[in-house]
Amino acid sequence: MPQGARYHLSNTHGAARQAFHRPQTLLGSAGHWIREAGLLLPLIIGEWVPDPDQKFRYMKFASLAAALISQGMWTARIHAERKASHADGHARHAPA
């Protein structure tokens, strides 16, 4: 029986593949649920709000709120990492 085509990644540079032992998501599970809410709220709003103008206004607000919360969490995380880095005496980010 014929076998299907197999996807093959070739390493043309001869370097070893990078191990991915400690994957880091953007904001962990909280960030995941905020992004999911940002994606699903327009669908829910579309079903619950009958007026098209109100529906559009609520969808814009939900998308904006999810983006602002996600960016706020990301900024807080970066700020905490930089603060911890400076407290340890290891400045990873040199001032510009």
C-alpha positions in Angstrom: 0.0 0.0 0.0 1.3 3.5 -0.8 2.2 5.6 2.2 1.3 9.2 2.4 3.8 12.0 2.1 5.6 12.8 5.3 6.5 16.2 6.4 10.2 16.3 7.0 12.2 19.2 8.4 15.8 19.1 7.2 18.6 20.8 9.1 20.7 22.2 6.4 23.2 24.0 8.7 24.3 20.9 10.6 23.4 22.5 14.0 21.6 20.5 16.6 17.9 21.2 17.1 17.1 23.5 19.9 15.5 21.9 22.9 12.3 23.5 24.1 12.3 22.4 27.8 10.7 25.4 29.4 8.1 26.9 27.2 6.8 30.3 28.3 3.4 31.4 27.3 2.7 35.1 27.1 0.8 35.4 30.4 0.0 31.8 31.5 -3.5 30.6 32.0 -4.9 34.1 32.9 -3.6 35.5 29.6 -5.1 32.5 27.8 -8.5 33.1 29.2 -8.4 36.8 28.5 -7.6 36.1 24.9 -10.3 33.5 24.7 -12.8 35.9 26.2 -11.8 38.5 23.7 -12.4 36.1 20.9 -15.7 34.7 22.2 -17.4 37.8 23.5 -18.3 39.2 20.1 -20.1 35.9 19.3 -22.0 36.0 22.6 -22.9 39.6 22.2 -24.1 38.9 18.7 -26.5 36.4 20.0 -27.8 38.4 23.0 -28.1 42.0 21.8 -30.8 42.5 19.1 -30.1 46.1 18.2 -27.3 46.3 15.5 -26.0 49.6 16.7 -25.8 48.5 20.3 -24.3 45.1 19.2 -21.5 46.9 17.3 -20.8 49.2 20.2 -20.6 46.3 22.7 -18.3 44.3 20.4 -15.9 47.2 20.0 -15.9 47.7 23.8 -15.3 44.0 24.5 -12.4 43.8 22.0 -10.8 47.0 23.4 -11.2 45.8 27.0 -9.6 42.4 26.3 -6.7 44.1 24.5 -6.1 46.6 27.2 -6.2 44.0 30.0 -3.9 41.7 28.1 -1.4 44.5 27.4 -1.6 45.7 31.0 -0.8 42.3 32.3 2.1 42.0 29.9 3.5 45.4 30.9 3.2 44.5 34.6 5.0 41.2 34.0 7.9 43.0 32.1 8.1 45.6 34.8 8.3 43.0 37.6 11.0 41.1 35.6 13.1 44.2 35.1 12.7 45.2 38.7 13.8 41.7 39.9 16.7 41.9 37.4 17.9 45.2 38.7 17.5 44.1 42.3 19.8 41.1 41.6 22.4 43.5 40.2 22.1 42.0 36.7 20.8 44.6 34.3 19.6 42.7 31.3 18.3 45.7 29.6 20.8 48.5 29.2 19.4 52.0 29.3 19.2 53.6 25.9 
